Amino acid sequence: MSTNTTSSTDSSTPSTGSSTAPPTGSSTGSSAGASAEPGTGARAVAPEAGTRPARLIHNEATTEIPVHLLFRDDPDPAPVPLRPAVVARRQGPGERPGERPATRRPVNARPRPVPSVDPELRERPARVLPGAAGVAAGLCGVAGCAATSWWAGLVPPLAAQALGLPAYAGAGLGPAQWAAYAAAGVLGMFGFGGLARGRTGRAWVLGLFGRYRGTVRRTGLMWVNPLLLRRRVDVRLRHWRSEPMPAADGNGVALRAVTLVVWRVRDTVKATLGVEDHETYLRECVEAALARVPVEPLGTVRSSADVAGDTLTRLVAADAAPVGLEVFSVRPVRVEYAPEVAAAMHRRRIAALDAAQRASVLTSVVDSVEDTVTRLTMRGLVELDDYERKVLVKDLTVAFCAGRGDTGA
């Protein structure tokens, strides 16, 4: 009796630094040894309990978890003295005491460069004269040539009599006569050669020796310096239909899109002298915009098509404005899948339509079955238990589905 009391006292007394009670097997063995050898059990158990190391699990923070909490089958675990522990997340950079928090500098997005042309290319009206001035100058030149011919005596007598000119022998062709001929001829050439006709919707871009001299937007008969180089520009509202251009939808599937662009030339000098060909430049702008904006095949979602058209119009108008082109609308009129993916996407669309049709048919059948069973039950025509209701629902579903299939066929 004294031996058992000593063993239980020694095993229940916690030793300094121990963390757990000995396992079940060890306690049983020590009890058996104590009962077999009376008087020596206390000396055998005490050193074993005192020398067993404390087993703890330390995580990367400051929490200590005793092993006996992981094994609930151990009888009477011994209390273990633990230090106060605080469970918290690991501190990151800038959160430790005395450390300056790291700040992230805001990164400004670099704006997309806007195309620019020569700032001196600004449209301004050219100096022109009314057409009557050119006609008068030409007539004066012709009259001067006729007078010089009479002065030189080169007018035939019959023509002189018909015109009522006085008889004059003529001074002959001398230097004075040749100078008069030259002056009259130059005046007539400038007068008649500078006549031009301005038309509505057309403009003239004038240049002299490679330098811009102005733009003529007037209509009717006018006189323009014949030494100026004229370039006719169409300033009317125009529609341009592109060829199939590469595009992509929201999922990156390759498409071919045909766009209709409504545009006109707003600044004649920039459109003519700023770029080599304004129509080619407009085509490149549309192709670049299609590469940035996802489009959807026509007939799928109308709202997405409108959004894509508005975005394309805004991008193309921003790119074409610096070269004097005004874009009113860019709309995809035909969008189709690229040849390499057309067959696969066609099968996918058919499968989607088939699935939608099946879902619609199934919903209709379920609603019909529910309505039938509800009416039969609510009106008291039949009294159904759970089994009979299941059988009736099954039969009605099969009948409705078969009827739908025969009607569709």
Rosetta blueprint (number, residue, H / E / L):
1 M L
2 S H
3 T H
4 N H
5 T H
6 T H
7 S H
8 S H
9 T H
10 D H
11 S H
12 S H
13 T L
14 P L
15 S L
16 T L
17 G L
18 S L
19 S L
20 T L
21 A L
22 P L
23 P L
24 T H
25 G H
26 S H
27 S H
28 T H
29 G H
30 S H
31 S H
32 A H
33 G H
34 A H
35 S H
36 A H
37 E L
38 P L
39 G L
40 T L
41 G H
42 A H
43 R H
44 A H
45 V H
46 A H
47 P H
48 E H
49 A H
50 G H
51 T H
52 R L
53 P L
54 A L
55 R L
56 L E
57 I E
58 H E
59 N L
60 E L
61 A L
62 T L
63 T L
64 E E
65 I E
66 P E
67 V H
68 H H
69 L H
70 L L
71 F L
72 R L
73 D L
74 D L
75 P L
76 D L
77 P L
78 A L
79 P L
80 V L
81 P L
82 L L
83 R L
84 P L
85 A L
86 V L
87 V L
88 A L
89 R L
90 R L
91 Q L
92 G L
93 P L
94 G L
95 E L
96 R L
97 P L
98 G L
99 E L
100 R L
101 P L
102 A L
103 T L
104 R L
105 R L
106 P L
107 V L
108 N L
109 A L
110 R L
111 P L
112 R L
113 P L
114 V L
115 P L
116 S L
117 V L
118 D L
119 P L
120 E L
121 L L
122 R L
123 E L
124 R L
125 P E
126 A L
127 R L
128 V L
129 L E
130 P E
131 G H
132 A H
133 A H
134 G H
135 V H
136 A H
137 A H
138 G H
139 L H
140 C H
141 G H
142 V H
143 A H
144 G H
145 C H
146 A H
147 A H
148 T H
149 S H
150 W H
151 W H
152 A H
153 G L
154 L L
155 V L
156 P L
157 P H
158 L H
159 A H
160 A H
161 Q H
162 A H
163 L H
164 G L
165 L L
166 P L
167 A L
168 Y L
169 A L
170 G L
171 A L
172 G L
173 L L
174 G L
175 P H
176 A H
177 Q H
178 W H
179 A H
180 A H
181 Y H
182 A H
183 A H
184 A H
185 G H
186 V H
187 L H
188 G H
189 M H
190 F H
191 G H
192 F H
193 G H
194 G L
195 L E
196 A E
197 R E
198 G E
199 R L
200 T L
201 G L
202 R E
203 A E
204 W E
205 V E
206 L E
207 G E
208 L E
209 F L
210 G L
211 R E
212 Y E
213 R E
214 G E
215 T E
216 V E
217 R L
218 R L
219 T L
220 G E
221 L E
222 M E
223 W E
224 V L
225 N L
226 P L
227 L L
228 L L
229 L E
230 R E
231 R E
232 R E
233 V E
234 D E
235 V L
236 R L
237 L L
238 R E
239 H E
240 W E
241 R E
242 S L
243 E L
244 P L
245 M E
246 P E
247 A E
248 A E
249 D L
250 G L
251 N L
252 G L
253 V L
254 A E
255 L E
256 R E
257 A E
258 V E
259 T E
260 L E
261 V E
262 V E
263 W E
264 R E
265 V E
266 R L
267 D L
268 T H
269 V H
270 K H
271 A H
272 T H
273 L H
274 G H
275 V L
276 E L
277 D L
278 H H
279 E H
280 T H
281 Y H
282 L H
283 R H
284 E H
285 C H
286 V H
287 E H
288 A H
289 A H
290 L H
291 A H
292 R H
293 V L
294 P L
295 V L
296 E L
297 P L
298 L L
299 G L
300 T L
301 V L
302 R H
303 S H
304 S H
305 A H
306 D H
307 V H
308 A H
309 G H
310 D H
311 T H
312 L H
313 T H
314 R H
315 L H
316 V H
317 A H
318 A H
319 D H
320 A H
321 A H
322 P H
323 V H
324 G L
325 L E
326 E E
327 V E
328 F E
329 S E
330 V E
331 R E
332 P E
333 V E
334 R E
335 V E
336 E E
337 Y E
338 A L
339 P H
340 E H
341 V H
342 A H
343 A H
344 A H
345 M H
346 H H
347 R H
348 R H
349 R H
350 I H
351 A H
352 A H
353 L H
354 D H
355 A H
356 A H
357 Q H
358 R H
359 A H
360 S H
361 V H
362 L H
363 T H
364 S H
365 V H
366 V H
367 D H
368 S H
369 V H
370 E H
371 D H
372 T H
373 V H
374 T H
375 R H
376 L H
377 T H
378 M H
379 R L
380 G L
381 L L
382 V L
383 E L
384 L L
385 D L
386 D H
387 Y H
388 E H
389 R H
390 K H
391 V H
392 L H
393 V H
394 K H
395 D H
396 L H
397 T H
398 V H
399 A H
400 F H
401 C H
402 A H
403 G H
404 R H
405 G H
406 D H
407 T H
408 G H
409 A L
